[in-house]
């Protein structure tokens, strides 16, 4: 006889970053909709409290999306969890109004998310999820977790049950293989940009500093270091694999790649086409915003006003082949210029790796579900257009994916501007009642040739499919 158990949750979220926080906020809002009592939810994260890229909250650094890309607005602008409502509660709405800021500072976005996380029920920090299994006898997912203390030591073990899961474990800092042994050694500072602020004073004390990486994080770190170094004695090098320190694609039509319309188009493409397309779109999300580029150039130019050039080297098109320590205080980087085909060496006293992030592997967490998972030709989970992992039909529950579906949904997967829309899609799917109505169209661009039936009336100016005659 099956032992009794506590009432299962409708939804358990694993990880509490911005995406699952968005999901929790909109799920909480279901209590105000005509939906029977809302959803029973719980969200777990091993950290002690909410933190969004704390190592990159550099003074003055801004988000690359407008403030409307908060946790809820683009799905429910009347929600109590909007950024504007946060400002109202903090009595800062009028100062923000007069500041005329469309892009807020990173630190302010982090403070806003902390405000939401501090008030939402059902968020369990200090809980590390260890394993997930499907229990066919109860038609429920089992979620095992460990409650940890401030030092990360185990305090208690627990288990909860749920009908559905939402994976929001995010991404992890990526350290290239040649530099991984150096990053793990304590003698010379070789740190990922995710830990920049924690190591900033140590890095500033180094005689020569090298920044590796051409994206927004690399630019922000380089600019911060440049502003902190005396003129003529900057001793900074900035290297990048990309052919140039390129601006991010920020034209209005270019930004339509971050709309639900483009997400649907990308999802419908064949898998080989998607895999080929993603690397070519790097400038949509790995470039540098124009204001940061301008600020770097302005700072460099200012240092030439009294003659001479700043002691900096900015070189794109360079890869790090190997690296090693020189004695115990320096690092030697072996470089290759991709276009010239030339090689060189660089000795430096500190390295900041602005080398981006990679999706956290799901294999260990989902090992108990592996027999039920349907995978593509590269061994990645198949994910449908409503963010559901494709599982064996015997599994009646659903596993939703947040920011782990770039291979199926494209460059918008990690974009904050699609957070509320994706969360609303998940909740509409769960409830089957569309408590968050979503627009049918979101872009002026039509990304593919629409297939229409031959008998369908022609709309003036619309494209019709080509018909080949024998």
Buried (B, 14 or more C-beta within 10 A) or exposed (E): EEEEEEEBBBBBBBBBBBBBBBBBBBBBBBEEBEBEEBBBBBBBBBBEEBBBBBBBBBEEBBBBBBBBBBBBBBBBEEBBBBBBBBBBEEEEEEEBEEEEBEBBBBBBBBBBBBBBBEEBEBBBBBBBBBBBBBBEEEBBBBBBBBBBEEEEEEEEEBEBBBBBBBBBBBBEBBBBEBBBEBBEEEEBBBBBBBBBBEBBEEBEEBEBBBBBBBBBBBBBBBBBBBEEBEBEEBBBBBBBBBEEBBBBBEEEEEBBBBBBBBBBBBBEBEBEEBBEEBEEBBBBBBBBBEEBBEBBEEBBEEBEEEEEEBBBEBBBBBBBEEBEBEEEEBBBBBBBBEEEEEEEEBEBBBBBBBBBBEBBEBEEBBEBBEEBBEEBEEEBBBBBEBBBBBBEEEBEBBBBBBBBBBBBBBBBBBBBBBBBBBBBBBBBBBBEEEBBEBEEEBBEBEBEEEEBEEEEEEEEEEEEEEEEEE
